[in-house]
Amino acid sequence: MTVLRSLFGGSRSLEDPTVPLSSPSIVDWLGGERTHAGVRVSEQRVLGIPAYYRGVSIVSGTMAGLPLKPYQRGTRTAVMQRTVLDNPNPRQTPFEFWQTMYANAVTWGNMYGRKLRDGADIVRQVWPLHPSRVRVEEVDPSSSNPEGKVFHVTARDGSVKTYSAWDIFHVPYLSIDGVAGISPLNVFRQSLGTGIAAEETAARLFGAGMRIQGVLQTEQKLNNDIADAIKARWRQKTAGVEHTGDVVVLDKGLKFEPIMLPPQEAELLTSRKWAVTDISRMVGLPPFMLGDMEKTTSWGTGIEQQVLGVVKFGFKQLADLVEQRATRELLPGGWTSGSWFAEYSLEGLLRGDSRARAEFYRTMVMIGALSLNEVRVLENEEPVDGLDVYLLPKNMTVFDPATDKAGAIAAALAA
């Protein structure tokens, strides 16, 4: 009997009746559906494209490295009590856990985690679930299931268990039905298939001898021993740095014919660079972050501005998405009755623009919005005694325009 080591995490038989032949996980294990390029697209094969692997690694690693902390609602005071955000589960560190979750979101379009609660119904652990093991179904909302979703999870022993949102932490990466996220592996299947096909075709061309330097030709009939001797002598006379720019003398009618790269094969290699640009659109990163260093200053004033654009239009959206879900599903009290909320600290990603950051801090301090110690905290510096005061310019005062119009006009003219 043929045995699979499947995405379910255990040994499964093709004859196992608990796994229907129409199961998407079986199709993915077999390599995914064939694309028009003639290749199958699956998680493992897609991650084999260097640009895609790098993109997923950057997005998941960057978001995993950001501090995600609980704060008191209505204040900016961080909660000192440890929560599941500080230690998601005994197996993973917070960085490892969120890196796994974001990698699943970028590749599969969904984050899934199994929530374990204590006797007070507070979430104490969250264990990541691979999206291939979870199927989401929409049901009518009820008092016991207000979200109107159930999750069918395939366990490692092959059994399928059904849970509600009470037990499953779910973050749809991008959803058009409000139930489940769109899978990039499906919507970008043709583009990813083209990238995989280009990688495989280029590898086969090189493996088939496309990199042969040339051919030694003669009209004389040679046996294998003589041909091998001529080839060895050619290598001896041409190989190595010491023979660079040297001249080789051929006798007995030998002619050297170099092999050039055919135009259609050169276009194939160019298509591999196009795949980097296409993948950069999929993962939301500029091409230079994926190794394409051409046109690195085509947006804004340079790479610094491009990075700020990624933070504002990419990472900030991901942060908002997870902050709200973590507040609702992982912190005590949830969305409605909880006194805590989860929030990322994005200041570290914005430090590249030092001039704009310094101007922002100066303005906030001058109008009394931030104290100097709060600025030091944002810069990961220790507070200093005596710097907790808020400044207020002397020329700023409070007046009532209805009773002091003349004073307001005079103040405006004086300014």
C-alpha positions as CSV (number, residue, x, y, z in Angstrom):
1,M,0.0,0.0,0.0
2,T,1.3,3.4,-0.9
3,V,1.7,5.7,2.1
4,L,1.7,9.5,2.0
5,R,3.6,11.8,4.3
6,S,0.9,14.5,3.8
7,L,0.3,18.0,4.8
8,F,-1.8,16.7,7.6
9,G,1.4,15.9,9.5
10,G,1.1,12.1,9.7
11,S,1.3,9.0,7.5
12,R,-1.8,8.6,5.4
13,S,-2.9,6.0,2.8
14,L,-4.3,6.8,-0.6
15,E,-7.1,4.3,0.4
16,D,-7.9,6.2,3.6
17,P,-11.7,6.8,3.4
18,T,-11.5,9.9,5.6
19,V,-9.7,11.8,2.9
20,P,-11.9,12.3,-0.2
21,L,-10.1,12.4,-3.6
22,S,-11.5,15.9,-4.1
23,S,-9.8,17.2,-1.0
24,P,-7.8,20.4,-1.9
25,S,-5.0,19.2,0.5
26,I,-4.6,16.0,-1.6
27,V,-4.4,18.1,-4.8
28,D,-1.8,20.3,-3.2
29,W,0.2,17.3,-1.9
30,L,0.3,16.0,-5.5
31,G,1.7,19.3,-6.6
32,G,-1.3,21.4,-7.2
33,E,-3.4,21.8,-10.4
34,R,-1.5,22.2,-13.6
35,T,-1.2,25.7,-15.0
36,H,-1.1,26.8,-18.6
37,A,2.7,26.7,-18.4
38,G,2.4,23.0,-17.8
39,V,3.6,22.9,-14.2
40,R,1.9,22.4,-10.9
41,V,1.8,25.2,-8.3
42,S,2.1,24.2,-4.6
43,E,3.5,25.8,-1.5
44,Q,6.8,23.9,-1.7
45,R,7.4,24.7,-5.4
46,V,6.4,28.3,-5.0
47,L,8.8,28.8,-2.1
48,G,11.5,27.3,-4.4
49,I,11.4,30.5,-6.4
50,P,14.1,32.7,-4.7
51,A,12.2,36.0,-5.2
52,Y,9.0,34.6,-3.7
53,Y,10.9,32.9,-0.8
54,R,12.6,36.2,-0.1
55,G,9.4,38.2,-0.2
56,V,7.6,35.9,2.2
57,S,10.6,35.9,4.5
58,I,10.8,39.7,4.6
59,V,7.1,40.3,5.2
60,S,6.8,37.6,7.8
61,G,10.1,38.3,9.5
62,T,9.5,42.1,9.6
63,M,6.0,41.8,11.1
64,A,7.1,39.1,13.6
65,G,9.9,41.4,14.9
66,L,7.6,44.2,15.7
67,P,6.6,44.5,19.4
68,L,2.9,43.6,19.9
69,K,1.8,44.7,23.3
70,P,-1.5,45.1,25.3
71,Y,-2.4,48.6,26.5
72,Q,-5.1,50.0,28.8
73,R,-8.1,51.2,26.8
74,G,-8.3,54.9,26.7
75,T,-4.7,55.4,27.7
76,R,-1.2,54.9,26.3
77,T,-0.2,52.8,29.4
78,A,1.2,49.4,28.5
79,V,-0.1,46.5,30.5
80,M,2.6,45.0,32.6
81,Q,0.8,41.7,33.2
82,R,2.0,38.9,30.9
83,T,-0.5,37.7,28.3
84,V,-0.6,35.2,25.4
85,L,1.0,37.8,23.2
86,D,4.2,37.4,25.3
87,N,4.3,33.6,25.1
88,P,2.0,32.2,22.5
89,N,2.8,28.5,23.2
90,P,5.6,26.4,24.8
91,R,7.1,25.4,21.5
92,Q,7.6,28.8,19.8
93,T,8.9,32.2,20.8
94,P,6.7,35.2,19.9
95,F,8.9,35.9,16.8
96,E,8.7,32.3,15.6
97,F,4.9,32.1,16.1
98,W,4.1,35.3,14.3
99,Q,6.6,34.6,11.5
100,T,4.7,31.3,10.9
101,M,1.4,33.0,11.0
102,Y,2.4,35.8,8.6
103,A,4.1,33.3,6.2
104,N,0.8,31.4,6.1
105,A,-1.2,34.6,5.5
106,V,1.1,35.7,2.6
107,T,1.1,32.3,0.9
108,W,-2.4,30.9,1.7
109,G,-4.3,34.1,2.5
110,N,-5.3,33.0,6.1
111,M,-3.8,32.8,9.6
112,Y,-5.2,30.0,11.7
113,G,-4.4,29.1,15.3
114,R,-5.9,26.8,17.9
115,K,-6.7,28.6,21.1
116,L,-6.4,26.9,24.5
117,R,-8.1,28.6,27.5
118,D,-7.8,28.3,31.2
119,G,-10.7,27.8,33.8
120,A,-11.5,31.5,33.5
121,D,-11.9,31.3,29.7
122,I,-8.8,33.4,29.2
123,V,-6.6,32.4,26.2
124,R,-3.3,31.1,27.5
125,Q,-1.9,29.4,24.4
126,V,-2.3,29.7,20.6
127,W,-0.9,26.9,18.4
128,P,-0.5,27.6,14.6
129,L,-2.6,25.5,12.2
130,H,-1.5,25.0,8.6
131,P,-4.2,26.4,6.3
132,S,-4.3,23.2,4.4
133,R,-5.7,21.5,7.4
134,V,-8.6,24.0,7.9
135,R,-11.8,24.5,5.9
136,V,-14.1,27.5,6.8
137,E,-17.8,27.2,6.5
138,E,-20.3,30.1,6.8
139,V,-23.4,29.4,9.0
140,D,-26.2,31.5,10.4
141,P,-25.0,33.7,13.3
142,S,-26.3,32.8,16.7
143,S,-25.8,33.8,20.3
144,S,-23.4,30.9,20.7
145,N,-21.7,31.6,17.4
146,P,-22.0,35.3,16.7
147,E,-19.4,35.3,14.0
148,G,-21.3,32.8,11.9
149,K,-18.3,30.7,11.0
150,V,-17.3,27.1,11.8
151,F,-13.9,25.6,11.2
152,H,-13.4,22.0,10.1
153,V,-9.9,21.0,11.2
154,T,-8.2,17.8,10.1
155,A,-6.2,16.4,13.0
156,R,-2.9,14.6,12.7
157,D,-4.6,11.2,13.0
158,G,-6.9,12.0,10.0
159,S,-10.0,12.7,12.0
160,V,-12.0,16.0,11.3
161,K,-13.2,18.1,14.2
162,T,-15.4,21.2,14.0
163,Y,-14.8,24.3,16.1
164,S,-16.2,27.8,16.3
165,A,-14.3,31.1,16.6
166,W,-14.2,30.6,20.3
167,D,-11.5,28.0,19.8
168,I,-9.9,29.1,16.5
169,F,-7.9,32.3,16.0
170,H,-8.5,33.3,12.4
171,V,-7.2,36.4,10.5
172,P,-8.2,36.6,6.8
173,Y,-5.4,38.3,4.9
174,L,-7.8,39.7,2.2
175,S,-11.4,38.6,2.0
176,I,-14.2,39.4,-0.5
177,D,-16.9,37.5,1.4
178,G,-16.0,38.2,5.0
179,V,-15.6,34.6,5.8
180,A,-12.2,33.4,4.5
181,G,-9.2,35.1,2.9
182,I,-8.3,34.8,-0.8
183,S,-5.5,32.3,-1.4
184,P,-2.6,33.9,-3.4
185,L,-1.6,30.3,-4.5
186,N,-4.9,30.2,-6.4
187,V,-5.4,33.7,-7.7
188,F,-1.8,34.0,-8.8
189,R,-1.5,30.4,-10.0
190,Q,-0.8,31.2,-13.6
191,S,1.8,33.9,-12.8
192,L,3.5,31.7,-10.3
193,G,3.4,28.8,-12.7
194,T,5.2,30.9,-15.3
195,G,7.9,31.6,-12.8
196,I,8.3,28.0,-11.8
197,A,8.4,27.0,-15.5
198,A,11.1,29.6,-16.2
199,E,13.2,28.3,-13.4
200,E,12.9,24.7,-14.4
201,T,13.4,25.3,-18.1
202,A,16.6,27.4,-17.4
203,A,17.9,24.6,-15.2
204,R,17.2,22.0,-17.9
205,L,19.0,24.1,-20.5
206,F,22.1,24.3,-18.4
207,G,21.9,20.7,-17.5
208,A,21.6,19.7,-21.2
209,G,24.9,21.4,-21.9
210,M,23.9,24.9,-22.9
211,R,27.1,26.2,-21.3
212,I,29.4,24.2,-23.6
213,Q,32.2,26.6,-24.7
214,G,32.4,25.4,-28.2
215,V,33.1,22.5,-30.7
216,L,36.4,21.4,-32.2
217,Q,35.8,20.3,-35.8
218,T,37.8,18.3,-38.3
219,E,37.1,16.5,-41.5
220,Q,39.3,13.6,-40.4
221,K,37.7,10.5,-38.8
222,L,38.7,10.2,-35.1
223,N,38.3,7.4,-32.7
224,N,37.3,8.0,-29.1
225,D,40.9,7.8,-27.7
226,I,42.2,10.4,-30.2
227,A,39.2,12.7,-29.6
228,D,39.6,12.5,-25.9
229,A,43.3,13.3,-26.2
230,I,42.6,16.4,-28.4
231,K,40.0,17.6,-25.9
232,A,42.4,17.1,-23.0
233,R,45.1,19.0,-24.8
234,W,42.7,21.8,-25.6
235,R,41.7,22.2,-22.0
236,Q,45.4,22.1,-21.0
237,K,46.2,25.0,-23.4
238,T,43.1,27.1,-22.6
239,A,42.0,26.5,-19.0
240,G,43.3,28.6,-16.2
241,V,44.1,32.3,-15.6
242,E,47.6,31.9,-16.9
243,H,46.3,31.3,-20.4
244,T,44.1,34.4,-20.6
245,G,44.7,36.2,-23.9
246,D,47.0,33.4,-25.1
247,V,47.0,32.0,-28.7
248,V,46.3,28.4,-29.5
249,V,47.8,26.7,-32.7
250,L,45.6,24.1,-34.3
251,D,46.8,21.5,-36.8
252,K,45.3,18.6,-38.8
253,G,42.5,20.8,-40.0
254,L,41.0,21.4,-36.6
255,K,38.6,24.4,-36.3
256,F,37.1,25.8,-33.1
257,E,33.5,26.9,-33.4
258,P,32.1,28.7,-30.3
259,I,28.5,28.0,-29.2
260,M,26.5,31.1,-28.8
261,L,23.3,31.4,-26.7
262,P,20.2,31.3,-29.0
263,P,18.0,34.4,-28.9
264,Q,15.0,32.5,-27.7
265,E,17.0,31.0,-24.8
266,A,18.3,34.5,-23.9
267,E,14.7,35.7,-23.8
268,L,14.0,32.8,-21.4
269,L,16.6,34.1,-19.0
270,T,15.2,37.6,-19.3
271,S,11.7,36.2,-18.3
272,R,13.2,35.1,-15.0
273,K,13.9,38.7,-14.2
274,W,10.4,39.6,-15.1
275,A,9.2,37.0,-12.6
276,V,10.9,39.0,-9.8
277,T,9.0,42.1,-10.8
278,D,5.7,40.2,-10.9
279,I,6.3,38.5,-7.5
280,S,7.2,41.9,-6.0
281,R,3.6,43.0,-6.9
282,M,2.2,39.9,-5.2
283,V,3.9,40.3,-1.9
284,G,3.8,44.1,-1.9
285,L,7.5,44.8,-1.8
286,P,9.7,46.9,-4.2
287,P,11.9,44.8,-6.5
288,F,15.1,45.9,-4.9
289,M,14.1,44.1,-1.7
290,L,13.9,40.9,-3.7
291,G,17.4,41.3,-5.2
292,D,16.5,43.3,-8.4
293,M,18.8,46.4,-8.0
294,E,17.8,48.1,-11.3
295,K,15.8,51.4,-11.0
296,T,16.1,51.5,-7.2
297,T,15.4,55.2,-7.2
298,S,12.3,55.2,-9.5
299,W,9.9,56.0,-6.6
300,G,10.3,59.1,-4.4
301,T,13.8,60.3,-3.7
302,G,15.5,56.9,-3.2
303,I,15.5,53.7,-1.3
304,E,14.7,55.4,2.0
305,Q,11.4,56.7,0.6
306,Q,10.5,53.4,-0.9
307,V,11.0,51.7,2.5
308,L,8.7,54.3,4.1
309,G,6.1,53.6,1.4
310,V,6.2,49.9,2.1
311,V,5.7,50.7,5.8
312,K,2.7,53.1,5.2
313,F,0.9,51.1,2.5
314,G,1.9,47.6,3.4
315,F,3.1,46.8,6.9
316,K,0.7,49.4,8.5
317,Q,-2.3,47.6,7.0
318,L,-1.1,44.2,8.2
319,A,-0.6,45.7,11.7
320,D,-4.1,47.1,11.8
321,L,-5.5,43.8,10.7
322,V,-3.8,41.7,13.4
323,E,-4.2,44.3,16.1
324,Q,-8.0,44.3,15.9
325,R,-8.2,40.5,15.7
326,A,-5.7,40.0,18.6
327,T,-7.8,42.5,20.7
328,R,-11.0,40.7,20.0
329,E,-9.9,37.1,20.2
330,L,-6.7,36.8,22.4
331,L,-7.0,39.4,25.1
332,P,-9.3,39.1,28.2
333,G,-12.8,40.4,27.7
334,G,-12.5,40.5,23.9
335,W,-13.7,43.4,21.7
336,T,-16.7,44.6,23.7
337,S,-16.1,44.2,27.4
338,G,-12.3,44.1,27.5
339,S,-10.3,46.9,29.0
340,W,-7.2,46.1,27.0
341,F,-6.3,46.5,23.3
342,A,-3.3,45.2,21.3
343,E,-1.1,47.5,19.3
344,Y,2.1,47.2,17.3
345,S,5.0,49.7,17.7
346,L,5.9,50.8,14.2
347,E,8.3,53.5,15.2
348,G,11.3,51.3,14.6
349,L,10.4,50.8,10.9
350,L,10.2,54.6,10.5
351,R,13.6,55.4,11.9
352,G,15.2,55.5,8.5
353,D,13.9,59.0,7.8
354,S,15.9,60.7,10.5
355,R,15.2,64.3,9.4
356,A,11.4,63.8,9.2
357,R,11.5,62.0,12.6
358,A,13.4,64.8,14.3
359,E,11.0,67.4,12.9
360,F,8.0,65.4,14.0
361,Y,9.4,65.1,17.6
362,R,10.2,68.8,17.7
363,T,6.7,69.8,16.6
364,M,5.0,67.5,19.0
365,V,7.1,68.7,21.9
366,M,6.6,72.4,21.1
367,I,2.8,72.1,21.0
368,G,2.8,70.1,24.3
369,A,1.6,66.8,22.7
370,L,4.7,64.8,23.9
371,S,7.1,65.2,26.7
372,L,10.8,64.8,26.2
373,N,10.7,61.5,28.1
374,E,8.0,60.2,25.8
375,V,10.2,61.0,22.9
376,R,13.1,59.1,24.6
377,V,10.8,56.1,25.0
378,L,9.9,56.2,21.3
379,E,13.7,56.1,20.6
380,N,14.2,53.2,23.0
381,E,16.0,55.4,25.4
382,E,15.6,55.4,29.2
383,P,13.5,58.2,30.7
384,V,15.4,60.9,32.6
385,D,14.2,62.6,35.8
386,G,12.6,66.0,35.2
387,L,11.7,65.5,31.6
388,D,8.1,64.5,32.1
389,V,6.8,68.0,31.8
390,Y,4.9,69.3,28.8
391,L,6.0,72.5,27.2
392,L,3.6,75.3,26.0
393,P,4.8,78.4,24.0
394,K,4.1,81.7,25.8
395,N,2.4,83.2,22.8
396,M,-0.3,80.6,23.0
397,T,-3.4,81.4,25.1
398,V,-7.1,80.6,25.3
399,F,-9.7,83.2,24.4
400,D,-13.3,83.4,23.5
401,P,-13.8,84.9,20.0
402,A,-17.4,85.9,20.9
403,T,-16.2,88.2,23.7
404,D,-12.6,89.0,22.7
405,K,-12.7,89.6,18.9
406,A,-10.4,92.6,19.1
407,G,-7.9,90.7,21.1
408,A,-8.0,87.8,18.7
409,I,-7.4,90.1,15.7
410,A,-4.6,91.8,17.5
411,A,-3.0,88.5,18.4
412,A,-3.3,87.4,14.8
413,L,-1.7,90.6,13.5
414,A,1.1,90.4,16.1
415,A,1.8,86.8,15.0
